[in-house]
Amino acid sequence: MKQKLALSCALIHRPRVLILDEPTTGVDAVSRQEFWEMLKKIQKEGITIVVSTPYMDEAGLCDRVGLMQKGDLLNISSPEDMGSNREALLYSLRSEKGIYGYLKKLRSLSGVKHAWLFGDALHVSLREPGDAAVLEAELATWQDKSLQWESIAPGIEDRFMGLLAEREDG
């Protein structure tokens, strides 16, 4: 409720640009959704809105997304384009036995460009399309019948993690 009141106060002077710093941090899910509905209405009135947020689902609601780390701008594009480019060869690996133990093993394989934890799965970015078959053959030797390996569409978080990994690499 406080955020909605602050937003209303900021709009009294009809600004052309509205800058919001993590406006929904600590807000319940329903209030977050209502707040973003308000922002969409404000945008339709011709007000430019710049929002910083740690929530990638919120970033996906924006027209343009800029990914930043330690003050450096890593990438700017639309949310739809964010998953394309370098993380296009993306796979998910899951296991009933737990996944963390496989992270180091995956990172050591030549066809793996990057691998990172993503909830209860690992997201694995490959170097070349042909690396998928090689990796599938390798996974078959790991003697874990519960392994689930599937191609997935990359999202904003995947792009961010890929960019961070590239910074570490080079």
N, C-alpha and C positions, 0 to 999 in steps of 0.2 A: 504494500500500500504506500509505503514511503517513497518508493521509486516512481510510482504513478504521480504522486503529488509533486515530486521534484521535476518530473517531465512536464507537467502542466505549468509549473512556475517558469521553466525554461522557455516555454512557448508563448508566454504573455507578450513578448516583444516581437513576435513573428520573425525569428532569425532565418537567414537564408541557409545557414549551415548549423547543424546541431552535432556536437561532439559528446559522446557518451563513453565513459570508462567503466567497463564491466558492470553495466546497469542491473543485471539479473543475478549476480553472484549472491548466493545465500537465499535466493527466493525459491519458493515451492514451484513445482512443475506447472500447475494451473496458472499461477500469477505470471510465470515466465511467458507462457503462451499468450495470455491476455496482453502483456506488455508488448510483445512482438506484433500482435494484431494492431495495437495502437501505433507502433512505429510505421507499419505499412500504410495506415491511413494518413499519417503525417507526411510520408514520402509522396503519396499521391497528390498532396497539396503543393508540391514543388519544393519542399525543404530537403536539402541534402543531409543525410545522416551518416556520420562516421562513428562506428562502434568498435571498441576493443572488447574481446570476449575470449575466455579460455574454453568455451563450449563449441566444439566443431559443428554440432547440429544447428546452433545459432548462426555460425558463420555460413552455413549452407543456405540460410534464408536471405543472405545479402546478394546484391548485384555483382559486387567485386569483392574478392578476398585477398588480403595481403598477409602472408605468413611471415612472422618475425621471430627472431631468437636473439636474445641479448642485445636488443636495439638495432640489429641488422635486418633489413628487409630481404627476405629470401626469394619471394615469388609473389607476383600479383596476377590474378586471372579471375574468370568467373568460376563459381562453384562447380559448374558442369565441366569446365576445362581442367579443373584442378587435378582430377584423377587421371587425365590423359598424360601423354609425354612419357617420362622416364619410368613410371611405376606401372606401365601398361601390362607387363608380364608378371602379374601378381597372383600368388597362390596362398591358400590358407591350409595350415596343418593343425589337426586336432588329434588328441589321444585321450582315452579314458584313464590312462596311467599318469596323466599329467604331461605337460609340454615343456616345462623349463629345461629339463635335461637334454632336450634335443636342440636347443638354441645354439650352443657352441659347436655341436656336431654339424649342423646345417651351415653355419658360417664358414666352416673349414672346406666346404665343397666348392669346386672350381666354377660350377655353373650358377652359384648363388651370388647375386650382386649385393643384396642386403637381407637381413632377417631381424625381426623385432617381435617382442611380445605384444599381443593385442587381445586383451581380456583373457579368455581361456584358450586362445589359439596363438599360433605364430603366423605372422604374415611374412611371406618370402617373395622377394623380388628377384627375377632371373635375368641373366645377361642376354640370352638369345632364346628365341622360341624353341629351338631344338633341345635346349637344356631341360625342358619339362620331362621328356621321355627318359633322359639319363637319370634325373632325380627320382622319378617314379620307380625305376629299376633299383636304385640305391635304397629307397624306402622299403622295398620288398625284402631286403636283407636285414632289416632292423628287428625282425621277429616281434613285432607289435601288431597283432591282428586288429586292434582298435584304431589304428592310424587312419585318418580321413584327410585326403589330399584333394583339393579342388581349386579350380581357377575361380577368381573372384574379381569383381569390379573395384578398382581402387577408389578411395574416397579422399576427403581433404586431409584426414589424419595420416593416411598412407603417404600422401605427397609430402607432408611435413616431415614425417620420419625419414623418408627417402632423401629429402634435402639435407637434413641433419647428418645422415650417414655420409652423404657426398662431401659435406664440409669436413668431416673427420678424415675421410679418405684423401682429400686433396688439399 
